[in-house]
Amino acid sequence: MYALAIWDPRTEELLLVRDRMGVKPLFYYPTRDGVLFGSEAKAILAHPEAEAVVDREGLAEIFAIINTPGHAVFKGMHEVVPGTIVRFTDAGHSVRTYWELTAHPHGDDLDTTIARVRELLDDIVRRQLIADVPVGTLLSGGLDSSALTALAAKAFRDQGRTERVKAFSIDFKGNDEAFAGNGIWQDPDTPYAVEVAEKCGAEHIIVELENADVLDESIRARVLRCQDLPISTGDMEHSLLHLCTALKRQVTVALSGETADELFGGYNWFFDQEAVEGDTFPWYDAWRRLGGLDTMKEIGLWDRLGMEEYVKARYAEALGEVPRLEGESGREERMRELLYLNISRWENFLLDRKDRISMAASLEVRVPFTDHRLVEYVFNVPWEMKTFDGREKSLLRAATADVLPESVLTRKKSPYPSTQDHEYVRALRDKVAALLHEGSPVLQLVPAEGIQRLLDKPLESYAGLGGLWGTRAVMERLVEFNTWVTEYGVRVEA
């Protein structure tokens, strides 16, 4: 993972280079006499020639959850697309792609494929544990983080290291009593994490948070400064910042499981017929069914930003990028499309979130599943083989079956934990109510009656997955947008 800026004094050329999967961010902003560049938008906006302006398209990127590669939201600013080199000379600038996913036939049988995935993972984890500072893992109790933790512990033993790998988990105080299962969060994570640590011999550290920790206004402000955009999902980012801060007290580097779901097919939408057959981004279809789009329409933002047309255009653009395999058709062709959409778009959001928040705590998070060798290999494994036993991430389960407890191997995917305390929702509603004050920047986009419609919804509408990704998600964005416009001095052109 890297983001590089190289100045060649012989040719007077500037090269901006970003890693293949886009783990590290890099932006640029052409000016009249040159170019500004940096790993964060705020670094560029600190220059007097850079203006913090967001137009209708930038707003659609924020509220439609598209994550278009190269799009930086701020008008005139660009993101270096993963796997590309941007060259600047006196004559202007050009972009060259040095790496991209390609489609080719998969010739290995199932047993060979499973063995190859394990061989790659063993090598990747061993390489990413190399450091002259303490290294640990992020352990949620799900398949991805459990596999990395178990393989890291095995690597420690194989190398004859006497210390145990440190594995860090997060939990909310009282979560055992307050937890309410649903279609996605079926049971608490902590018992699984404990079992994994015991089986592989990791030193397990549980970071327990109070509800007040994610309600802390200073944490919300820090998360916004980390991300530079009002794209937070709320308490998930707040708790992640607390977790990374706790890790930094004991380790400097941590391995994390991002990209496994996108690569091996871990999300529900890979198995949802309506999403598979849909004509939009699969997570977008899920957001629609969870009520997020209805909420956007209720408050008037959907039509205000022309999001229907914007999403359709971006979806068509993304499909045009998908590498095609000659002779592939039907379900295999469609699943290749969905995998590409997840790897090239959805993953952007998750990698960016983890990198920014971890670096704010001075913690270096490494993501083994983004290794290009693994990505290139697994991307071309047929969907039928990826799901050979009818479950999500079948290949990953099979490749790590010998190092994981049976409970984790048979557990369905569970997302990053979120607080289920109603106190958080009440505090969020209070923040939304404050948006009704005259002069609130968000009123440029959403009329007061639209915000009032959110406040009129019963408390129960914020509960469960539908609440988190529906009403509550929209409220989080509006609150953050209001602060963002003020703190960053953003001029809205929409």
LUMVO-685945 format. One record per residue (C-alpha): residue in three letters; x, y, z. Coordinates in steps of 0.25 Angstrom, whole numbers. Last residue first. Layout:
BEGIN
(site "ALA" (X Y Z))
...
This chain:
BEGIN
(site "ALA" (-107 93 -25))
(site "GLU" (-94 101 -23))
(site "VAL" (-91 100 -8))
(site "ARG" (-79 108 -3))
(site "VAL" (-71 100 8))
(site "GLY" (-64 108 19))
(site "TYR" (-59 95 24))
(site "GLU" (-64 96 38))
(site "THR" (-78 102 34))
(site "VAL" (-81 93 22))
(site "TRP" (-76 81 30))
(site "THR" (-84 83 42))
(site "ASN" (-97 84 34))
(site "PHE" (-93 72 26))
(site "GLU" (-90 64 38))
(site "VAL" (-104 66 44))
(site "LEU" (-110 63 30))
(site "ARG" (-102 50 28))
(site "GLU" (-105 45 42))
(site "MET" (-120 47 40))
(site "VAL" (-120 40 26))
(site "ALA" (-113 28 33))
(site "ARG" (-123 28 44))
(site "THR" (-135 28 35))
(site "GLY" (-130 16 27))
(site "TRP" (-117 9 29))
(site "LEU" (-118 8 44))
(site "GLY" (-133 8 45))
(site "GLY" (-135 -3 35))
(site "LEU" (-124 -11 42))
(site "GLY" (-130 -10 55))
(site "ALA" (-137 2 62))
(site "TYR" (-138 16 57))
(site "SER" (-153 14 53))
(site "GLU" (-156 10 67))
(site "LEU" (-154 24 72))
(site "PRO" (-166 28 64))
(site "LYS" (-164 37 52))
(site "ASP" (-168 52 54))
(site "LEU" (-153 56 55))
(site "LEU" (-151 52 41))
(site "ARG" (-163 59 36))
(site "GLN" (-158 71 43))
(site "ILE" (-146 71 35))
(site "GLY" (-154 71 22))
(site "GLU" (-163 82 27))
(site "ALA" (-150 91 29))
(site "PRO" (-146 89 15))
(site "VAL" (-134 81 11))
(site "LEU" (-123 86 2))
(site "GLN" (-120 100 6))
(site "LEU" (-126 97 20))
(site "VAL" (-114 89 23))
(site "PRO" (-106 102 25))
(site "SER" (-114 105 38))
(site "GLY" (-117 120 37))
(site "GLU" (-130 119 44))
(site "HIS" (-131 107 54))
(site "LEU" (-137 95 49))
(site "LEU" (-124 88 49))
(site "ALA" (-125 87 65))
(site "ALA" (-136 77 63))
(site "VAL" (-126 68 56))
(site "LYS" (-116 69 68))
(site "ASP" (-127 65 77))
(site "ARG" (-131 53 69))
(site "LEU" (-116 49 70))
(site "ALA" (-117 49 85))
(site "ARG" (-129 41 85))
(site "VAL" (-123 31 76))
(site "TYR" (-111 29 85))
(site "GLU" (-120 28 97))
(site "HIS" (-127 17 90))
(site "ASP" (-115 8 92))
(site "GLN" (-113 -2 81))
(site "THR" (-99 2 78))
(site "SER" (-93 -3 65))
(site "PRO" (-84 -15 63))
(site "TYR" (-76 -17 49))
(site "PRO" (-85 -26 41))
(site "SER" (-88 -41 44))
(site "LYS" (-86 -51 33))
(site "LYS" (-93 -65 36))
(site "ARG" (-86 -74 46))
(site "THR" (-82 -88 42))
(site "LEU" (-67 -86 41))
(site "VAL" (-67 -77 54))
(site "SER" (-74 -88 62))
(site "GLU" (-65 -99 57))
(site "PRO" (-53 -92 63))
(site "LEU" (-43 -87 53))
(site "VAL" (-29 -92 49))
(site "ASP" (-32 -105 41))
(site "ALA" (-43 -98 33))
(site "THR" (-35 -87 28))
(site "ALA" (-35 -90 13))
(site "ALA" (-49 -96 14))
(site "ARG" (-55 -84 20))
(site "LEU" (-48 -75 10))
(site "LEU" (-53 -83 -1))
(site "SER" (-68 -83 4))
(site "LYS" (-69 -68 5))
(site "GLU" (-84 -68 6))
(site "ARG" (-90 -82 7))
(site "GLY" (-96 -92 -4))
(site "ASP" (-85 -102 -2))
(site "PHE" (-77 -98 -15))
(site "THR" (-79 -84 -13))
(site "LYS" (-66 -79 -19))
(site "MET" (-67 -91 -28))
(site "GLU" (-80 -87 -34))
(site "TRP" (-76 -72 -35))
(site "PRO" (-64 -76 -44))
(site "VAL" (-50 -73 -39))
(site "ASN" (-45 -61 -47))
(site "PHE" (-46 -51 -35))
(site "VAL" (-39 -61 -26))
(site "TYR" (-26 -60 -34))
(site "GLU" (-25 -46 -37))
(site "VAL" (-29 -42 -23))
(site "LEU" (-19 -51 -16))
(site "ARG" (-8 -47 -24))
(site "HIS" (-12 -32 -23))
(site "ASP" (-11 -33 -7))
(site "THR" (-24 -26 -3))
(site "PHE" (-28 -37 6))
(site "PRO" (-15 -34 15))
(site "VAL" (-20 -21 20))
(site "ARG" (-10 -13 28))
(site "VAL" (-14 -3 38))
(site "GLU" (-4 7 43))
(site "LEU" (-8 13 56))
(site "SER" (-5 28 58))
(site "ALA" (-19 30 64))
(site "ALA" (-23 39 52))
(site "MET" (-16 28 44))
(site "SER" (-26 18 48))
(site "ILE" (-38 27 45))
(site "ARG" (-33 31 31))
(site "ASP" (-29 17 27))
(site "LYS" (-41 10 32))
(site "ARG" (-51 19 26))
(site "ASP" (-43 19 12))
(site "LEU" (-43 4 12))
(site "LEU" (-58 3 15))
(site "PHE" (-62 14 5))
(site "ASN" (-53 9 -7))
(site "GLU" (-58 -5 -4))
(site "TRP" (-72 -1 -9))
(site "ARG" (-67 4 -22))
(site "SER" (-56 -4 -30))
(site "ILE" (-57 -17 -22))
(site "ASN" (-72 -17 -20))
(site "LEU" (-75 -13 -34))
(site "TYR" (-65 -24 -39))
(site "LEU" (-71 -35 -31))
(site "LEU" (-85 -31 -36))
(site "GLU" (-80 -31 -50))
(site "ARG" (-73 -45 -48))
(site "MET" (-86 -50 -42))
(site "ARG" (-94 -45 -55))
(site "GLU" (-85 -53 -64))
(site "GLU" (-85 -65 -56))
(site "ARG" (-101 -64 -55))
(site "GLY" (-103 -63 -70))
(site "SER" (-91 -62 -79))
(site "GLU" (-76 -65 -80))
(site "GLY" (-71 -69 -94))
(site "GLU" (-60 -58 -95))
(site "LEU" (-57 -53 -81))
(site "ARG" (-61 -39 -78))
(site "PRO" (-53 -28 -70))
(site "VAL" (-64 -19 -64))
(site "GLU" (-61 -4 -68))
(site "GLY" (-74 -2 -75))
(site "LEU" (-82 -7 -64))
(site "ALA" (-76 4 -55))
(site "GLU" (-81 15 -65))
(site "ALA" (-95 9 -66))
(site "TYR" (-96 10 -51))
(site "ARG" (-90 24 -51))
(site "ALA" (-101 29 -61))
(site "LYS" (-112 21 -53))
(site "VAL" (-108 27 -40))
(site "TYR" (-108 41 -45))
(site "GLU" (-121 40 -52))
(site "GLU" (-128 36 -40))
(site "MET" (-120 45 -31))
(site "GLY" (-126 58 -37))
(site "LEU" (-120 66 -25))
(site "ARG" (-134 72 -21))
(site "ASP" (-141 60 -26))
(site "TRP" (-135 51 -15))
(site "LEU" (-133 62 -5))
(site "GLY" (-148 65 -3))
(site "ILE" (-149 60 12))
(site "GLU" (-158 49 8))
(site "LYS" (-150 45 -4))
(site "MET" (-138 43 4))
(site "THR" (-146 35 14))
(site "ASP" (-151 26 3))
(site "LEU" (-137 24 -2))
(site "GLY" (-132 19 12))
(site "GLY" (-144 10 15))
(site "LEU" (-137 -3 16))
(site "ARG" (-141 -7 3))
(site "ARG" (-134 4 -4))
(site "TRP" (-122 2 4))
(site "ALA" (-121 -12 -1))
(site "ASP" (-123 -8 -15))
(site "TYR" (-112 2 -13))
(site "TRP" (-103 -8 -8))
(site "PRO" (-105 -16 -20))
(site "PHE" (-102 -5 -30))
(site "THR" (-113 -3 -40))
(site "ASP" (-121 -11 -50))
(site "GLY" (-125 -22 -41))
(site "GLU" (-124 -37 -44))
(site "VAL" (-114 -40 -33))
(site "ALA" (-121 -30 -24))
(site "GLU" (-135 -37 -26))
(site "GLN" (-128 -51 -25))
(site "ASP" (-121 -48 -12))
(site "PHE" (-109 -57 -10))
(site "PHE" (-98 -47 -14))
(site "TRP" (-107 -36 -7))
(site "ASN" (-105 -43 6))
(site "TYR" (-90 -39 6))
(site "GLY" (-78 -49 7))
(site "GLY" (-74 -52 -7))
(site "PHE" (-60 -56 -7))
(site "LEU" (-54 -43 -12))
(site "GLU" (-64 -32 -7))
(site "ASP" (-65 -39 7))
(site "ALA" (-50 -41 8))
(site "THR" (-47 -27 5))
(site "GLU" (-45 -22 19))
(site "GLY" (-40 -32 29))
(site "SER" (-30 -24 38))
(site "LEU" (-16 -26 42))
(site "ALA" (-10 -16 52))
(site "VAL" (3 -8 53))
(site "THR" (7 1 64))
(site "VAL" (3 -8 76))
(site "GLN" (0 -6 91))
(site "ARG" (-5 8 93))
(site "LYS" (-8 9 78))
(site "LEU" (-19 -1 80))
(site "ALA" (-27 7 89))
(site "THR" (-27 19 80))
(site "CYS" (-31 9 68))
(site "LEU" (-43 4 77))
(site "HIS" (-47 18 81))
(site "LEU" (-47 23 66))
(site "LEU" (-54 10 62))
(site "SER" (-65 14 73))
(site "HIS" (-67 27 67))
(site "GLU" (-67 21 52))
(site "MET" (-78 11 56))
(site "ASP" (-85 22 64))
(site "GLY" (-89 30 52))
(site "THR" (-90 25 38))
(site "SER" (-80 36 34))
(site "ILE" (-80 42 20))
(site "PRO" (-80 56 23))
(site "LEU" (-66 58 16))
(site "ASP" (-52 62 21))
(site "GLN" (-51 47 27))
(site "CYS" (-42 50 39))
(site "ARG" (-47 64 42))
(site "LEU" (-61 58 42))
(site "VAL" (-57 47 51))
(site "ARG" (-50 57 61))
(site "ALA" (-63 65 61))
(site "ARG" (-72 53 65))
(site "ILE" (-61 49 75))
(site "SER" (-62 63 82))
(site "GLU" (-77 62 83))
(site "ASP" (-76 49 92))
(site "LEU" (-88 41 89))
(site "VAL" (-79 29 84))
(site "ASP" (-72 29 98))
(site "ALA" (-85 32 106))
(site "ASN" (-90 18 101))
(site "GLU" (-79 12 109))
(site "LEU" (-68 5 102))
(site "GLU" (-61 -8 105))
(site "VAL" (-48 -11 98))
(site "ILE" (-45 -26 99))
(site "ILE" (-31 -31 98))
(site "HIS" (-28 -45 94))
(site "GLU" (-14 -51 95))
(site "ALA" (-15 -61 83))
(site "GLY" (-14 -76 86))
(site "CYS" (-21 -80 73))
(site "LYS" (-32 -87 80))
(site "GLU" (-34 -77 91))
(site "ALA" (-33 -65 83))
(site "VAL" (-44 -71 73))
(site "GLU" (-53 -75 85))
(site "VAL" (-52 -61 91))
(site "ALA" (-55 -54 77))
(site "TYR" (-67 -63 76))
(site "PRO" (-72 -59 90))
(site "THR" (-70 -45 87))
(site "ASP" (-78 -44 74))
(site "PRO" (-92 -43 79))
(site "ASP" (-103 -50 72))
(site "GLN" (-111 -50 59))
(site "TRP" (-107 -36 54))
(site "ILE" (-112 -37 40))
(site "GLY" (-126 -42 40))
(site "ASN" (-128 -37 54))
(site "GLY" (-123 -39 68))
(site "ALA" (-126 -30 79))
(site "PHE" (-114 -28 89))
(site "ALA" (-117 -19 101))
(site "GLU" (-114 -30 111))
(site "ASP" (-101 -35 105))
(site "ASN" (-98 -21 100))
(site "GLY" (-97 -16 115))
(site "LYS" (-84 -9 112))
(site "PHE" (-81 -8 97))
(site "ASP" (-71 -17 91))
(site "ILE" (-58 -16 83))
(site "SER" (-48 -27 80))
(site "PHE" (-33 -26 79))
(site "ALA" (-23 -38 76))
(site "LYS" (-9 -38 81))
(site "VAL" (0 -49 75))
(site "ARG" (7 -57 86))
(site "GLU" (21 -55 90))
(site "THR" (32 -66 89))
(site "ARG" (34 -65 74))
(site "GLY" (39 -78 68))
(site "GLN" (36 -73 53))
(site "ASP" (25 -84 52))
(site "ARG" (19 -80 65))
(site "PHE" (18 -66 61))
(site "ALA" (12 -70 47))
(site "LYS" (2 -79 54))
(site "ALA" (-3 -67 62))
(site "ALA" (-4 -58 49))
(site "LEU" (-11 -69 42))
(site "ALA" (-21 -70 54))
(site "THR" (-23 -55 55))
(site "LEU" (-25 -54 39))
(site "ALA" (-35 -65 39))
(site "SER" (-43 -58 51))
(site "SER" (-43 -45 44))
(site "ASP" (-49 -50 32))
(site "LEU" (-58 -61 38))
(site "GLY" (-65 -52 48))
(site "GLY" (-61 -51 63))
(site "SER" (-57 -36 62))
(site "LEU" (-42 -38 63))
(site "LEU" (-33 -26 59))
(site "THR" (-19 -32 59))
(site "GLY" (-6 -28 66))
(site "VAL" (8 -23 62))
(site "PRO" (19 -17 71))
(site "VAL" (30 -9 64))
(site "ASP" (41 -13 55))
(site "ALA" (31 -19 45))
(site "ILE" (29 -32 37))
(site "LEU" (15 -37 40))
(site "GLN" (10 -33 26))
(site "ARG" (20 -43 20))
(site "ARG" (15 -55 28))
(site "VAL" (1 -51 26))
(site "ILE" (3 -50 11))
(site "ASP" (10 -64 10))
(site "ASP" (0 -71 18))
(site "LEU" (-11 -65 11))
(site "LEU" (-5 -68 -3))
(site "GLU" (-3 -83 1))
(site "ARG" (-17 -84 7))
(site "VAL" (-23 -78 -6))
(site "ARG" (-15 -88 -14))
(site "ALA" (-19 -100 -6))
(site "ILE" (-34 -96 -7))
(site "THR" (-32 -95 -22))
(site "THR" (-25 -108 -24))
(site "ASP" (-36 -115 -16))
(site "LEU" (-46 -108 -25))
(site "ASP" (-40 -111 -39))
(site "ASP" (-30 -101 -45))
(site "GLY" (-32 -95 -59))
(site "HIS" (-39 -82 -56))
(site "PRO" (-41 -75 -70))
(site "HIS" (-36 -60 -71))
(site "ALA" (-42 -47 -67))
(site "THR" (-33 -35 -64))
(site "LEU" (-33 -26 -52))
(site "GLU" (-25 -13 -54))
(site "TRP" (-10 -9 -52))
(site "TYR" (-1 2 -58))
(site "THR" (-12 11 -63))
(site "ARG" (-7 24 -69))
(site "VAL" (-12 38 -67))
(site "SER" (-8 51 -74))
(site "HIS" (-5 65 -69))
(site "GLY" (-2 78 -76))
(site "ALA" (9 83 -85))
(site "ASP" (18 88 -74))
(site "THR" (18 74 -69))
(site "PHE" (9 66 -59))
(site "ARG" (8 51 -60))
(site "VAL" (-3 43 -52))
(site "ILE" (0 29 -50))
(site "THR" (-11 19 -48))
(site "GLY" (-14 6 -40))
(site "PRO" (-24 13 -31))
(site "VAL" (-30 25 -37))
(site "VAL" (-23 38 -32))
(site "GLU" (-35 46 -26))
(site "HIS" (-38 59 -33))
(site "MET" (-41 73 -28))
(site "GLY" (-48 84 -37))
(site "LYS" (-61 84 -29))
(site "PHE" (-60 76 -16))
(site "VAL" (-66 62 -17))
(site "ALA" (-52 55 -19))
(site "HIS" (-57 46 -31))
(site "GLY" (-45 38 -37))
(site "PRO" (-52 25 -34))
(site "THR" (-67 27 -31))
(site "ASN" (-72 24 -17))
(site "ILE" (-87 23 -20))
(site "ILE" (-93 25 -6))
(site "ALA" (-104 34 -12))
(site "PHE" (-103 45 -1))
(site "ILE" (-88 49 -3))
(site "GLU" (-87 46 -18))
(site "ALA" (-100 53 -21))
(site "LEU" (-94 65 -13))
(site "GLY" (-82 65 -22))
(site "GLU" (-90 65 -34))
(site "ARG" (-99 76 -30))
(site "ASP" (-87 85 -27))
(site "VAL" (-77 86 -15))
(site "VAL" (-67 97 -14))
(site "ALA" (-56 98 -4))
(site "GLU" (-47 106 -12))
(site "ALA" (-32 103 -14))
(site "GLU" (-23 115 -18))
(site "PRO" (-21 120 -4))
(site "HIS" (-15 106 0))
(site "ALA" (-21 100 13))
(site "LEU" (-31 93 3))
(site "ILE" (-20 84 -2))
(site "ALA" (-17 79 12))
(site "LYS" (-31 78 16))
(site "ALA" (-34 68 4))
(site "GLU" (-24 58 10))
(site "SER" (-12 50 4))
(site "GLY" (-7 63 -3))
(site "PHE" (-6 70 -17))
(site "LEU" (-7 84 -22))
(site "VAL" (-4 86 -37))
(site "GLY" (3 97 -45))
(site "ASP" (1 111 -50))
(site "ARG" (-14 113 -52))
(site "THR" (-17 102 -42))
(site "PRO" (-19 87 -43))
(site "TYR" (-24 80 -31))
(site "TYR" (-19 67 -27))
(site "PHE" (-23 55 -17))
(site "LEU" (-16 43 -11))
(site "PRO" (-22 32 -2))
(site "LYS" (-15 19 3))
(site "VAL" (-22 6 1))
(site "GLY" (-26 9 -13))
(site "MET" (-25 -5 -18))
(site "ARG" (-13 -4 -28))
(site "ASP" (-5 6 -20))
(site "ARG" (-6 21 -24))
(site "VAL" (5 29 -32))
(site "LEU" (6 44 -34))
(site "LEU" (18 47 -44))
(site "LEU" (23 61 -45))
(site "GLU" (31 65 -57))
(site "GLU" (43 75 -58))
(site "THR" (50 65 -68))
(site "ARG" (63 65 -60))
(site "PRO" (57 70 -47))
(site "ASP" (48 57 -46))
(site "TRP" (38 60 -35))
(site "ILE" (32 47 -29))
(site "ALA" (19 47 -21))
(site "LEU" (15 34 -16))
(site "ALA" (3 27 -9))
(site "TYR" (6 13 -4))
(site "MET" (0 0 0))
